[in-house]
Amino acid sequence: MKSEKDQMEKFTNEHQNSQAKTIGTKNNLLLEEEKELQPAQINQEKTVNKLDLDSQKKSNLDTRLTNILQYLLDKQIHFVILALAFVYLTFSWFSTQSKFAQLQADNVEPSIVSLNKGSSAISFNRDSAKSRPTIKSNTGEKILEFNDLDNLITVNGVTTKLWDTDHNYKTDAANSRLYHEMNSGKWTLFQEVTLGPDPNRVQIEYYYRNDDTVSDVTLRLSHNQTYFTAPQLSQAGFKAQVSSGAYTSLEDQAANPRYSVEMKVNSGAFGNLPLVTKVEEGSNDKGGLTGILTTYNVRNIHVNQRTLVASEEITWQDSPLLKK
């Protein structure tokens, strides 16, 4: 019995020792894990502390900004409104100026408008009574010039220079045509200038309209050049020799003609409308003819009726006297 008891005690002791060793091993493992986890926990705690600090700084900044805004709203609101209004007005002014400058740039029009077709060309000066229009060759040499200071219209006995009216014009490049409108406030005169269809040909027509009263209209047109030489005038128009711009004196131009110019009154365009025309010499300079006048008189033009009052065809060719 004693032997069995000793064996039991021995077994119990061995078992307890085994358990103790197992527990010791587990404790050692836990200690090792704690050592490994401790730096990570420390880093995590540092990160949390840093986030808390950043959050606190941001909160403090927000609080200061809120306090500043609250102060401005409570104590300085009138200055804030004035400052905002000033900023808005300044922005609006610069924006308006920019748009206005762009609009001006987009809508700027040249002072001289040109149209070309084949060997014919015209130029029209928007800002001057001269060159309204000037008929030119394809090399730019002047054939004839219309001057609105010399061109006159008489309506029911009242005479007006065409330059003394309100002007508006537009071009139709596709059809080689220029439209020029002159308004006195009581009546309107329309000028239409068409290039071609034949080479070296320009047609000029004037139409009259009055929405208030029946009208008797007399239109006088002046055809200008530096000099006309060897002029031939008739009621149907005129012929003359003109020189190039290389010569300025009457003698040189007469000795060096460049083009033979002809103006015909398109009497057939008036149909049955009663028309009286007159062609005569106009201005002179140093004994040379510088202007030829044509006068058209159309009577009893009805109210609200657009009526043709002048129609001319200008053509030119190389002068037979041109020195080759």
C-alpha positions in Angstrom: 0.0 0.0 0.0 2.8 2.3 0.9 4.3 1.6 -2.5 1.2 2.5 -4.3 0.9 5.7 -2.3 4.4 6.7 -3.1 3.7 6.0 -6.8 0.6 8.2 -6.7 2.5 11.0 -5.1 5.3 10.7 -7.6 2.8 10.8 -10.4 1.0 13.8 -9.0 4.3 15.7 -8.5 5.4 14.9 -12.1 2.0 16.0 -13.4 2.2 19.3 -11.4 5.7 19.9 -12.6 4.6 19.3 -16.2 1.7 21.8 -15.8 4.0 24.3 -14.3 6.4 24.0 -17.2 3.5 24.4 -19.6 2.2 27.5 -17.8 5.7 28.9 -17.7 6.1 28.4 -21.4 2.8 30.1 -22.1 3.7 33.0 -19.8 7.0 33.4 -21.6 5.2 33.5 -25.0 2.8 36.1 -23.7 5.7 38.2 -22.5 7.4 37.9 -25.9 4.1 38.9 -27.6 3.7 41.9 -25.3 7.3 43.0 -26.1 6.5 42.8 -29.8 3.1 44.6 -29.5 4.4 47.3 -27.2 6.2 49.4 -30.0 3.1 49.2 -32.3 0.9 50.3 -29.4 3.2 53.2 -28.7 3.2 54.2 -32.4 -0.6 54.0 -32.5 -0.9 56.1 -29.4 1.5 58.7 -30.9 -0.6 58.7 -34.1 -3.8 59.2 -32.2 -2.2 61.9 -30.1 -1.0 63.7 -33.3 -4.5 63.5 -34.9 -6.0 64.8 -31.7 -3.5 67.7 -31.7 -4.2 68.5 -35.4 -7.9 68.4 -34.8 -7.5 70.7 -31.8 -5.4 73.1 -33.9 -8.0 73.1 -36.7 -10.8 73.6 -34.2 -8.9 76.5 -32.7 -8.4 78.0 -36.2 -12.1 77.5 -37.0 -13.0 79.1 -33.7 -10.7 82.2 -34.5 -12.2 82.5 -38.0 -15.7 82.2 -36.6 -14.9 84.9 -34.0 -13.5 87.2 -36.7 -16.5 86.7 -38.9 -18.8 87.2 -36.0 -16.9 90.4 -35.1 -17.2 91.7 -38.7 -20.8 90.9 -38.8 -21.6 92.4 -35.5 -19.4 95.5 -35.4 -18.2 96.2 -39.0 -21.0 95.0 -41.2 -21.4 98.4 -43.0 -17.7 98.3 -44.0 -18.1 94.7 -45.2 -21.0 95.7 -47.4 -19.2 98.6 -48.8 -16.1 96.5 -49.6 -18.2 93.8 -51.3 -20.1 96.5 -53.3 -16.8 98.0 -54.4 -15.4 94.7 -55.5 -18.6 93.9 -57.4 -18.7 97.3 -59.1 -15.0 97.1 -60.0 -15.5 93.6 -61.5 -18.6 94.8 -63.4 -16.8 97.8 -64.8 -13.8 95.8 -66.1 -16.2 93.2 -67.5 -18.2 95.9 -69.3 -15.1 97.6 -70.7 -13.8 94.3 -72.0 -17.1 93.5 -73.7 -17.4 97.0 -75.1 -13.8 96.8 -76.5 -14.5 93.4 -78.0 -17.8 94.7 -79.5 -15.9 97.7 -81.1 -13.3 95.3 -82.5 -16.0 93.0 -83.9 -18.0 95.8 -85.5 -15.2 98.1 -86.8 -15.7 99.1 -90.4 -13.1 100.2 -92.9 -13.3 103.9 -93.9 -12.9 102.9 -97.6 -14.8 100.0 -99.0 -13.6 98.3 -102.2 -15.3 96.0 -104.7 -13.8 94.2 -107.6 -15.1 92.2 -110.5 -12.9 91.2 -113.4 -11.2 94.4 -114.8 -13.7 96.7 -113.0 -13.3 98.1 -109.5 -14.8 100.8 -107.2 -13.9 102.3 -103.9 -16.3 104.1 -101.6 -15.2 106.5 -98.8 -17.5 106.3 -95.8 -16.1 109.3 -94.0 -15.6 111.8 -96.9 -17.8 113.5 -99.5 -15.2 112.5 -102.1 -15.0 109.0 -103.7 -18.7 108.1 -103.4 -17.8 106.1 -105.4 -14.6 106.3 -107.4 -14.6 104.0 -110.5 -11.3 102.4 -111.2 -9.6 100.2 -113.6 -8.2 96.8 -112.5 -4.8 98.5 -112.1 -6.2 101.1 -109.7 -6.3 104.0 -112.1 -9.2 106.5 -111.6 -11.8 106.5 -114.4 -14.5 108.7 -112.8 -15.2 110.0 -109.3 -18.5 111.1 -107.7 -18.4 113.8 -105.1 -21.4 114.3 -102.8 -20.5 117.9 -102.2 -21.0 118.6 -105.9 -24.0 116.2 -106.2 -27.3 118.0 -105.5 -31.0 117.1 -105.1 -33.9 119.5 -105.3 -37.2 118.3 -103.9 -40.2 120.6 -104.5 -37.9 123.6 -104.8 -35.6 122.8 -101.8 -32.0 122.0 -102.8 -29.8 119.8 -100.6 -26.2 118.6 -101.1 -26.2 114.8 -100.9 -23.4 115.0 -98.3 -25.7 116.9 -96.0 -28.0 113.8 -95.4 -27.7 110.9 -93.0 -25.8 108.1 -94.7 -25.9 104.3 -94.5 -24.4 101.8 -96.8 -23.8 98.1 -97.2 -22.1 95.8 -99.8 -23.1 92.7 -101.6 -19.8 91.2 -102.6 -21.4 88.1 -104.1 -23.3 90.2 -106.6 -20.6 92.9 -106.9 -23.0 95.6 -105.7 -22.9 98.5 -103.2 -26.0 100.1 -101.6 -25.9 103.6 -100.4 -28.8 105.2 -98.6 -29.2 109.0 -98.0 -32.0 110.2 -95.7 -33.0 113.9 -95.2 -35.6 113.1 -92.6 -38.4 113.9 -95.1 -37.3 111.8 -98.1 -34.8 109.0 -98.9 -32.5 108.7 -101.9 -31.0 105.2 -102.7 -27.8 104.8 -104.7 -27.1 101.3 -106.2 -23.7 100.7 -107.8 -23.2 97.5 -109.8 -20.0 96.2 -111.4 -20.2 94.2 -114.6 -21.5 92.0 -116.0 -19.4 93.2 -119.0 -15.7 94.0 -118.5 -14.9 97.6 -117.8 -18.5 98.5 -117.0 -20.2 100.0 -113.9 -23.8 101.0 -113.6 -25.0 103.6 -111.1 -28.7 104.2 -110.3 -30.5 106.5 -107.9 -34.0 105.8 -106.5 -36.2 108.3 -104.6 -38.9 107.7 -102.1 -41.1 110.1 -100.1 -43.7 108.8 -97.7 -45.3 112.2 -97.0 -46.0 114.2 -100.2 -46.0 114.0 -104.0 -42.6 115.2 -105.3 -40.9 116.9 -108.2 -37.3 115.8 -108.0 -34.2 117.2 -109.8 -30.9 115.3 -109.3 -27.6 116.7 -110.5 -24.6 114.5 -110.6 -21.0 115.6 -111.1 -18.5 113.3 -112.7 -15.0 114.3 -111.8 -11.5 113.7 -113.0 -8.1 115.4 -112.8 -8.8 116.5 -116.4 -11.1 115.4 -119.2 -9.5 115.9 -122.6 -11.2 115.9 -126.0 -14.7 115.8 -124.4 -17.8 115.1 -126.5 -21.1 116.0 -124.7 -24.7 115.2 -125.8 -28.0 114.8 -124.1 -27.4 111.0 -124.1 -24.1 111.3 -122.2 -20.5 112.1 -122.9 -17.2 110.7 -124.1 -13.7 111.9 -123.1 -10.1 110.9 -122.7 -8.5 110.5 -119.3 -4.9 110.0 -118.3 -3.3 107.9 -115.7 -2.3 109.2 -112.3 1.3 109.5 -113.5 0.5 112.9 -115.1 -0.8 115.9 -113.3 -0.7 118.8 -115.7 -3.3 119.5 -118.4 -0.6 119.4 -121.1 0.9 116.1 -120.0 -2.5 114.5 -119.6 -3.7 115.7 -123.0 -0.5 114.4 -124.6 -0.7 111.0 -122.8 -4.3 109.7 -122.7 -4.7 106.3 -121.0 -8.4 105.5 -121.3 -11.4 106.5 -123.4 -14.3 106.9 -121.1 -18.0 106.9 -122.0 -21.1 107.7 -119.9 -24.5 106.8 -121.3 -27.8 107.8 -119.8 -30.0 104.7 -119.5 -33.1 106.4 -120.7 -34.8 103.1 -121.5 -34.7 102.1 -117.8 -37.3 104.9 -117.0 -40.0 103.3 -119.2 -42.9 105.7 -119.6 -41.8 107.9 -116.7 -41.5 111.6 -117.9 -37.8 112.4 -117.7 -35.8 115.5 -118.7 -32.0 115.2 -118.8 -29.1 117.7 -119.4 -25.4 117.1 -119.9 -23.1 120.1 -119.5 -19.6 121.1 -118.5 -19.0 121.6 -114.9 -15.9 122.6 -113.0 -12.7 123.9 -114.7 -9.1 124.2 -113.5 -6.5 126.2 -115.3 -8.4 126.0 -118.5 -9.0 122.2 -118.3 -12.3 120.5 -117.7 -12.4 118.6 -114.4 -16.2 118.0 -114.0 -19.1 117.0 -116.3 -22.7 117.4 -115.0 -25.7 115.4 -115.7 -29.1 116.6 -114.5 -32.3 114.5 -114.2 -35.7 115.8 -113.6 -38.6 113.6 -112.7 -42.0 115.1 -111.8 -45.1 114.0 -109.9 -43.5 111.1 -108.0 -46.3 109.4 -105.9 -46.2 109.0 -102.2 -44.8 105.7 -100.9 -43.3 104.9 -104.3 -39.7 104.0 -104.9 -38.9 105.7 -108.2 -35.9 105.6 -110.4 -34.6 109.2 -110.9 -31.1 108.6 -112.5 -29.5 105.7 -114.3 -26.0 105.8 -115.9 -23.7 103.3 -117.5 -19.9 104.0 -117.4 -17.6 102.1 -119.6 -13.9 102.5 -120.6 -11.3 101.0 -122.8 -7.7 101.8 -123.8 -7.5 105.1 -125.6 -6.9 104.9 -129.3 -4.3 107.6 -128.8 -2.5 105.5 -126.1 1.2 105.4 -126.8 2.4 101.8 -126.9 
